[in-house]
Amino acid sequence: MTNVVEASGTFSIEGRSVFRLGFGAMRIVGTGVWGPPKDHDTVIAVLRRAVELGVNLIDTANSYGPYISEELIAEALLPYGDVLIATKAGLVRTGPDAWAPVGRPEYLRQECEMSLRRLGVDTIDLFQLHRVDPLVPAEEQFGLLAELKAEGKVRSVGLSEVDVATIEQARAIVEIATVQNLYNLGHRGSEAVVDYCEAHGLGFIPWFPVGGGTYTKPGGALDTIATELGASVAQVALAWLLQRSPVILPIPGTGSRAHLEENCAASSLTLSEAHIASLNALAS
């Protein structure tokens, strides 16, 4: 079986090696990241195909569905073998496209326990704080993550949507393995965080890695480069991320097998220095 994502290279998350191009499991549930998928069997097939293509980093969250994404992953892939399952807690759902941060330690502990049950594991490979709750002292949230790690309920700890100062505050309390922020060609607000992660050996997981907007439209620089390389716009956007920093771990998500295979093929796409300069200029 051909490992398509092997060409993306590897990254070690606290000693656990993963291929850098992973899979994000937000889009395998219903519209508005709410409820079950329209086609359950297709989603199961997509998850299994991702692993067949070599993907061994799958990112989910308790809030996707809610709960349904984790349940689908367990149904499709348990036992996971060498596949690292990353999940998150810290956002509650009140309806489609509705999200609210809750970082009370007792809630985060409950959700860790429930994710353990849904995923069918004794230890969560990577447990990420989905958002830092501004109504709860940050040190209490980070302290709970440290407790869960000390108890063996989580192996590694990650953060999401944080700045450098918050990462450093957290690292004073618990070892941080990864950071997951919005980042793509058109959303470059986390440049300082990417650089910090690279300097300190932390994985940076860009969510919404392909992005959208005017820069992806036909006739633009991204489309021109894609046409020149015989690639898709999404493949060029993912290749740019992979070449941006060796600590970047893109997790494109999809409920389509064809789109999954297209995304994974981006692992083998190499952009020239001229291509990268053109894309950087576009983003700025």
N, C-alpha and C positions, 0 to 999 in steps of 0.2 A: 504494500500500500504506500502510495507516494505521500510524503509529508510536505504539504504545500507551504505551510507557514514556517518551516525550518529556516528558510532564507531570510526571515525577519531578524534572526539572531536570538540570543537568549539574554535573560536577566535573572539575577538571583534575588529572591525575596526571602531574606534571612536564611539563606542556605538552600532554598527550594528553587530549582531552576525551572523557568518557564520560557516558552517562545514568546517573543515580544508582541506579536499580533494575536490578540485574544478575541473574545466574543462577549458582547454586552447583551444581557438577557432582559432588558426593559421592554423591548418591542415584541416579545413573544406572548404578551397578554392582550387584553381587549383595548378598545379605543379609549384614549384618555388615560392609558396605563391603569385600566380599571376593569375588573372582571376577567372571565376566561377568554382565551383566543377564539376567533371565529372557526378555526380549523385545528382542533387538538392534534390530530394525527400528523399534520404537516409540521407543526411545531416540534413534536417529538422527533420526527425525521430530521429536521434542521439541526437540533441539538446533537444528535448522533452523527450527522454528517460533519459537523464542526470538528468533533473529536477524530473522525476518520481522516480529516484533512490535516491533523496534527495539532489543532488548538488544545492547549492544556492550561489556559487561564480563562475562566468563565466568571463574569461579574454580574451579580444580581443584588437584590435588596428585599427586605421584608415588605417594603411599601409597594413593590411592583405587583399589582393585582388588587389589593394587597395579598401577600402570601402565595399567590398562584404561581409566580415565576419560580420560587424555590421548590414548590411541589412538582412542577413540570420537570425541573432539572433532576430531581431525585428519581422521578418515574423513568426518565430517559437514560440516565447515566449511572445510577447507583449499582454496584460499587464504583467509585470514581477512579481508582487506579492512580495514575500519575497526574490526573487533572486537578488543578488547584481551583477550588470554589471560593470566591470572594463574595461576601454579602455585607449588608449595611443595616444600621438601625439609627433612628433619630428623627424620622419624619413620619407623621401620622397622616392618614387619608380620610377625608370626609366626603369624597365623591370624585368623579372623573376630573383629572387635571387639577385637583385640589390637594395641596401639600402644606403641612404646618410642622415646624420643628418642636420636638419634645425631647429634652435631654436629662430629665430627672433620672438619677442613678437607678432607682427601683424599676423604672420603665425600661431603660436600656438593658438591665439584667434580665427582665422578663423576656424581652425580645430576643436576646441572645439564647436563652433557654428554648424559646419556641423555634428559632431558626435551627438550632441543633436537632430538634425533633423533626421538623419538616425536611431538613436535608439528610436526615438519617445518619448523623455522625456524632462522635463523642467530642470532637474538637473542630472548631471552625478554622479553616486554613488562614483566612484573612478577614477580620471583622473591622468594618470601617464605620466611623461616626459620620452619618450622612449629612448632618449639619450641626454646628455648634449652636446650642440653644441660648439666645441672648438673655433669657429670663432665669437661667440656672448658672451659678458660678462655673466658669470653664474648668477650674481645677477639680471640681466634683465630677464632671463628665470624664475628664482624662483619668482621674483617680479610679473610677469604676472600670475603665478599660484596662488599667494596670492590674486591678483585682482579678478580672476575668482571665487575663494572661497568666497571672501567678497561679490561678486555680486550674490551669490547663484547659479551660473551656474555649480559648482562642489561642491560635499559634502565633499570629502576627496581627498588628494593629495598624489601621490606616485612618486617614482623615479625608474629608471632602469639603470643597469650597472654603478654603482657608488661605490666609496670607502668610508671609514668612514669619511675622511676629507670633502668630498663633501656633505655627508649627514649632517654633522654638519654645514657646510656653508649654506645649504638650510634651515635647521631648525631655523637658526637665522632670516630667512625672512618669512617662511611659515611653518605651522604645517605639518609634514610629517607623514603619516599613515602607509605606506608600502614601501618596497624596493624589486625590482625584478631583480635578477642577475642570470647569468648562474651558476648552482650549482647542482651537483649530485655526486654519488659515485666516479666517475672518474675525476670530475672537482671540485676541492676543494679550488680554489683560493679565494673564498669569505668567508672563515672560520671566519675572523675577523669581517666581516660585519654581518654574522649570530649571532655571539656573541654580537655584538653591538646592533642589533635589539632586541635580547632577553633581554639584560640589560635595554633597554629603552622602551620596550613594543611595538615595531614596528612589523608589520607583515613582514615576509620574504617570497617572492614568488619565488621559484626556477624555472627558465625556463629550458627546456630540462631536466626534472626531472629524467627520466629513463636513459638517456645517451646512450652510445654505446661503441664500441671499444673492445679490447681484454678481458676486465674483464667481459663482458657479454656473452662470447662464451661458448659453451658446454664444460664441464669438469672443468671449473674454479670454484673458491670458491663461487661465486654468484650462479652459476648453481647447485653446490653441495647442498647448503643450500635450494635452491628452490625445488630440488628433495626431500630432507629430509622432507620438510614441505608440500609437495604436492601442491606447488604454482608455479607460473611462475616467470621468472627472473624479469620481470617488476614489479610484485607485491612485490617481496623482495626489489627491489630498492626503491619503493614508501614507503614501511613499514619502511625502514631505515631512510628515510627523516622524516617521521612522528615521529619517536622516537628520532631523532637527536636533536630537539628543539621544545618546545610547540608553538613557534611563526611561524614555517614553514608551509606554505600553498601550497602544491604541486598542479600543474594544468596540469596533463597529458592531451594531446590532441589526438584526433583520428577522423577519418571519418567513423569508423566501429562500429556498435552497439555491436558486440561481444567483441571487444577490449575495448570499453567503460565499459561494464559490468565487464570485467576482472580487469580493473584498479580500478574501484570503490570497488571491493571486497577486495582490498589491505587494506582497512580501518580496517578490522577485523583481519589482520595478525599480530601476535606478535612475535618479534625476541627476543631470549634469549640474555643474556649478552655475552655468548660465540659467538653467531652468530654475534653480533655487533662488538665484538673485532676482529673477523676474517675478517669482511668487512672493518673495519677501517684499518687493516693491509694491506689488498689488495689495498685500495686506496692510502696508503702512499708509 
